[in-house]
Amino acid sequence: MSTEPYSSRGPRSPRPPRGAKPAGPPRTGDRRPPRDDKSRETRGRDDRGHKDRRDDRGHDREQRPEKLPLSPTLLRQRVLDVLPTDPLPVIVVKAPSPHPWIYRKRLGSIGSNARHGDLVELQLIDGSHFGHGLFNPRAELSVRMLTRGDEFPTGQWWADRVQTAVDVRRKFLNLDKDASAYRLVHAEADGLPGVTIDKLGSIASLEAFSPGMYQRAEAIAKLAAQAAGCDHWIVRPGPATLEQEGFEGESFASPDCPPKTTIEEFGTKFEIDLRTAHKTGFFCDQRENRRRLAQWTQGKSVLDICCYTGGFGVQAMRLGKAAEVTGVDLDENAIKSARRNAQINKLDMRFVQADVFHYLRDMAATGRTFDIVVCDPPKFIRHRDERDAGRRKYYDLNRLASAVVAPGGLLLTCTCSGLMPADDFVRTVATAIPADRRASLLARTGAAADHPVALGCLDTEYLHAAWVRMGDPVT
């Protein structure tokens, strides 16, 4: 999800909302040290195989205005158990819609006691009740809806939402039989906008994208861990929260939460180092696409571009019996993890730390081709004003990737940029393929079923994968 730029204003004094319960003692559990400047710039999916602050030609990307972070005193953890009788700040919605996001331009008057992350009561212009949401005065996306009408988000409401989301994965989708890592809570699709939670073996890993959810992250993580049978939990702020939401929080975890965990996916083991991993720690959204790819890899050569910790490549060799696999990524820590994942599965794979654009040019220059090329790059479009530049990057990368697919081979190319519609992505891929190559689209896929799309918020569909067969050159 991305929002329009907003003007940065200094934080207000940490005055609690009228009638709210005290925030309580400082957060418990092990706290991780603050990230240094370098890790802040490169965290998330944005450094899988590509330099974060430069484009593929080495030019500096347009710099967005720097935001001053919200005071840490305004990010203290809050309780979930608010009562319907507790007075709340009131915000008037002058342009209501069924969408769970309310942008600032749709708001009327805002109660003077409304603060960052507050649970607020939403009213229409005529004074009628509209619902409840979490407020962020520093973002254009100012309110994320929780309830509508007379429903009130009590502590039991939160517990029920989390339990329902977990039951969908464990009882309806029956994911435990195939994997020990999957998404437990998927933001708007589970009625909890601004937060995602993954089950990573015995750890519930939470990522918060808004100050309101970050302030309630510990309580939510505990609910998810209990519902999913996890022994530990960890909380991380989402990428670009300073730029988009105006806050920057620390990661923290339950006492004795291990720094590493090992999960299984269709019998394949993956070790996750929570100290260096991106986002929640593992990209569960590509689980079904990794298994599907294995159907075509037996005896084939595979190139995994932006391989991160080796998910596609490892599954191509272990499940799909590929003859050879090469993984390429710019991130040194990702390459180390990928090698470790190949090792624990007793696989002989090759990994290269390199900028993928340069690597693909080198392969094309030497005439090297692969039977299957997987291209799962970083999010090139994080904001609306990056659409044109991001589209050019996807074009350039797919032009280079398609050039190293052997005749009759397969190109699996993906985008995780939610601001790029699926049709737009496919058209970009189609135009990127050289005119002297016959190509056909075999299938389109997206995220696994544990990452559902909210039908009331189609913006939540973010992952698109195109399966392209590259035919013989046109003569």
N, C-alpha and C positions, 0 to 999 in steps of 0.2 A: 504494500500500500504506500502511496506517496501523496504528499499534500503540496499545495502551492506555497511559495516562500511567504514568510511572515516577518514583520518588523520585530526586532529583539528589544525587549524592555527589561529593565533591571528587576530582580525578584522583589516581591513585597515582603514585608516583615512576616515572620512565621506565626501569624495569628490564627488559631484554630477556628473553624466554622462554628456559628452559634449552635449550642446544643450538642455538639459532637463530643464523643467520649475521648478522654486523653489518649494520645498515641501510645503511651506505655513506655517501657524500658527500651533501650537500644536493641537492635536486632541480635538474636542469638545465633550461635553456630559459627562455623569457621568462615572467616572472610578472606577473600583472595585480595592480594595487593592490587592497587590501581594499575591500569595498563599504562605503559609509557606512550609517548606521542606516536611512535612508529606503529605499535600494535593498534592504536585507536584508528589510525588512518587505513589500516589494511584488514581489519577484522571483518568477518562475514563472508558471504559468498563472493565478494568482490575481489579477492586476491587469488582465486583459483586459476592460475595460469596466465594472469595478466597484471601488469603494473597498475596499481590503483589510481595514481594521480597523473598518469600520462596515457595518452592514447597509443595505438599500435605503431604510430610513426615517431613516437618519442616526444610529442608536443605536449605541453602542459594543458590539462583540461581547464575549461572556464571555472574559475574559483567562485563559489557561492559565498555570500556575506557570512562572516564568522559570527556565531551566536554565543552569548555569554551563558554559561550553564546555570540552571536553577540552583539556589542555595541548598546544600545537603540537608539543612534543618527542615526543609519542606518536603523531603523524601522519606521521612520516618515511616516505619511500617504501621499500618492501621488495622483495626479489627474489622471483621465482616459483619458482626452481629449488631446492626443498627435497627432500631425499632421504628415502626410506622409512626409512633407518637413523637419521635425526636424531630425537632425543627430542622429544616434543611434550607439552604439557599434556593431561591426561586429564579428561574430563567424563563423568559417568554420566547416561544418559538413563533415567529411571524409567518414562516413559510413551511408548514409541516409536510412530511412525506413519509412513506413506509420504509425508507432506507435507514439503516442503523447509524449512519454518519450524519451529523448535523454541522455544516460549515458555518463559520462566523457570520457570513452575509445573510443567513437564514434566521439569525437570532434577533430578538428585540431587546428589551431591557434585561440587564443582568444584575442580580442582587449584589449589593456592595459587599456582602459577607462571603461571596463565592470565591474560593481559593483553588490553587492548583491541585488537581486530583480529587476534589470534593465530589461526593454523591450529591446530586442536585435534583430538585423537583422541577419538572418542565410543565409549563402551562401555555395554553393558546392565548391569543389576544383577548378573547372574550372571558378569560379567567378560568375556563374549563381545564380539567386535568389532562395532560398528554402522556406523562410517563416519568421515568427516572433515568439518569445517565451519569457518566463521569465527565467532569469538566476540566478543560485545559485552556486557560486564557492565552497561552503562548503559541498556540497552533491555529492554523486556518480551520483544521478539523477540530472544532472546539468542544463538541459533545459526542460521546459514543453511547448510544442507547443501550440500556440494560433491560428495562421493562416498559410496557405500554399500559395505558389505562390505569386501573386501580391496583394492579399487581405491584407489590413492594419488595425490593431485594433485601430480605432479611438474611441472617446467617444461614438459616435452613434453605433459603432460595439458592444461595451460592453452593451449598453442599449438594443439593439436588441437581443443579446444572452440571457440576463436575461428575457426579455419579452417573448421570444419564449419558454423558459423553463417553465415559469409560466403558459403560455397558454396551454401547454401540460397537466399540472396537472388540471387546472381549467376548460378548455373547452373540451379537448379530453378525459381525464380520468374522468372528472366530479366528482372530489373528494369532493367538498364542500357539496354534498348532504349527505355524510356519516360521514365526519370527519372535524374538524376544525384544525387538526394537520396533516401535511404531508410534504414531501420533495418538495422544490421548485426548487433547483438546485443540481444536482448530479454529480459534478466534470466533469470527462472526457466524461461521457455520454451526457452532455449538452454543451460540447465544452469549459468548463471552468475548466481545470485541477488544482487541488490544493485547491479547495474550495467547501464546501457544505452549503446549506441554507435550513432550515426548517421553515415552517409556524407553529407557536405555538399560535393559537388564534389571538390576535392582535399584536403579536410580530414576527418579522423576525429574526431568530437566525442563525448566520453565524459562521462556523468553518473553519479556515484557516490552511492549512497544509504546505505551502511554504512561504518563506519571501516575494516573489513577490506578492502573493495574500494577505498576511497580510498587506503589505504596501498599498494596494488598497481596504482593507476590508470595510472601512467606506463608500466609494463611492459606492461600490457594494451592501452593505447592504441597503443603501438608495434607490437604484434602485429596489431592490427586494421588499422592504417594500411598495414602491409606486405601483409596478406592482401587488402585491398581496392584496392591500388594508389594510395593517397593519399600526397601529398607531406608533409603536416603532420598534427599532432594537437593537440587541446586537451582539458583536463580541467576539469570543473566539479563542485562538490558539488551534490547535489540540494536542492530546496526543503525547508525545515522539518527539516533534519538535526539541528539543535540541539535542537529540541523533541522529535523522535521518536527520535533515535539518540544524542544527547548530544555531538555534535562539530560543529565549524564549520570548514571548510577553505577555502583560497584556490583560485582558478582559476589554472592555469598551462598553458603551451603549449610546443610544440617551438620551437627557435630559428627566427626569421624567419617564424613563422606569421602570415599576413596578418590584419588586423583585420576584413576583409570578404571575402565570397566570393559568387559568383553561381552559382546552380544552375538547372537546367531541369526542368520537369514537364510532360510532354505538349507540349513545344515552348514553353511559357510560361516566362519568366525571372523569377526572384525573387532579389533581392539580400539577403544576410543580414549584418547588422552584429553580429559576435560580441561587441562591447563592450556592447551594450544588449539583445541578444536573450535570450529566456527559455529555460530548460532547455537542451536540446542546441543550440538555435538556430532550429529550424524544426519545425512540427508535421506530420511526415510521415504520421502516423496517419490524417489526413483526406484523403489523396491520392485514393483511389478515390471517396470521397463528393463531393469537389470535381468530379471528372470526371462523375460521375453527375448532379449537379445541373445541369450545363451542358446536359443533354438537354432540360430544360424552360424554359430562360431566353431563347430566341430572341425578340427583339422585346418582352421583358417588362421591367417595373420590378422591381428587386431591392434589398432592404434587408439588409445584412450586419451583424448585431448582434454586438458583441464581436469585431470584425473582425480584431484583432491586426494583422498586416502585410498583410492584404488577400487572403489565399488564396482564400476562396470567391468574393469579389466580383470579383477579377481574372480568375479562371477563368470565372466566369459571363459576363463581357463578352468575353474573348478567345476561349475555346472555344465558349461558348454564344451569342455575339452578342446579349447583352442590350441593350435600348435605353437603359437608364439604371441606374446602380448607385450606391448610397449606403452607405458604410461608417462605422460608429460605434464608438468605443473611448475609454476614459478615459485610456489611456496615451499621453502625448505622443510618446514615442519610437516607439511602434507606429504611430501615425498618420503620422509622418514617413516611416517605412519603407514604409507602405502607399502613400503618394503617390509615393514613388520607384519602387515596383514597377509602379504604373500608368504612370508616365512611361516606364520602359525598355521597356514593351510597347506604347507609343504609344496609350494608352487615355485617354478623357475620362471620369473618374470623380470623384465627390464624396466627401470624407471629413470627418467631424465629430468633434472631440474633445469628448466629453460623457459623463456618467453615463447608461448606457443605460436605466435605469428612468425617469429624468426625461425623456429624449428620447422614449421610447415614450408616456409620458403626454401630452407636448406634441403628438405626432403624432395621438393619438386625440382630443385636445381640438379640433384643427383639422379633423378629418375626413379626414386624409391616409391613404391606403392604398397598399399595394404588391402587385404580382402574386405575388411570392415574398419570403418573409422567412426568413432564416437566423439561427438563434439558437445560437451555440456559446460558452456562458458559461464563466467560471472554475470551478474545483473548489470548489463550495459545501460539500462534506462532506469534510473532511480527517481527521476523527477520529470515533470511534463516538459520542462525546457531542455531535457536531454534526448528527446525523442528522435530528432533528426540525426544527431551525432551517434546515438546508440544504434539506430537502424544502419548507419554506414558501417559501424563496427561489426554488426552481425553479417552484413553483406561481405565485407572484407574477409572475415574469418571463414565463412562458408565457401567463398570462392577458393580460398587456399586449401580448405579441407577437402572439397570435392575433387580438387586436382590430384590428390594422392590416393584416391580410391581406385583400385584396379578395375578394369572392365568386368562387368557382371557383379561388382561388389556392392556393399551396402553402406550408406551414410546415415547414421542416426544423429540428428542434430536437434538441439534443445534451446529453449529460452526460458529463464525464470523471471523475466521482466513482465510484471503484471500489466504495465502500461502499454505493452505491445500485443494487440489482439492476435488470435491464432491465424486468421486469414492474412493479416498483414505480415506475420512471420513467414508463412508459407510462400507468399509472393516474394518476399525478400530472398528466401532460399532459392526459389525458382530463377530469379533474375541473376543470382550469384553464380549459378552453374554455367560453365563455359558453353557457348553455342555449339561447339563441336562434340558435345557429349549428349547422348540420348539418356534421359532420366525420367523416372516415373515415381509418383508418390504412392507407396504401398499402404501406408496407414498414418493416422494421427492419434496420438495418445496424450495423456496428461498425468497428473499426480495419482498416486494410489488411492484407494477408496477411503483410507483413514484421513485423507485430506479433502473432505467434501467441499463443494461450492455452495455457498448460501444463495438460494434462489431469490432471496430478497436483497442480495448484495452480490451481483454477478462480478463485481470488481475483485472478488476473492479468487477468481480463476486466474492463476498466475503461471503455471507450468505448461508449456506446449512442447511436444516432441514430434518431429517429422521423420518418417522412415522412408528413405529415398533409395531406390535401386539405380545404380549408375551403370548404364549400358555401354556398349562398344562405342568408340569414337565414330562420328559421322564421316564418311569418306565421299 
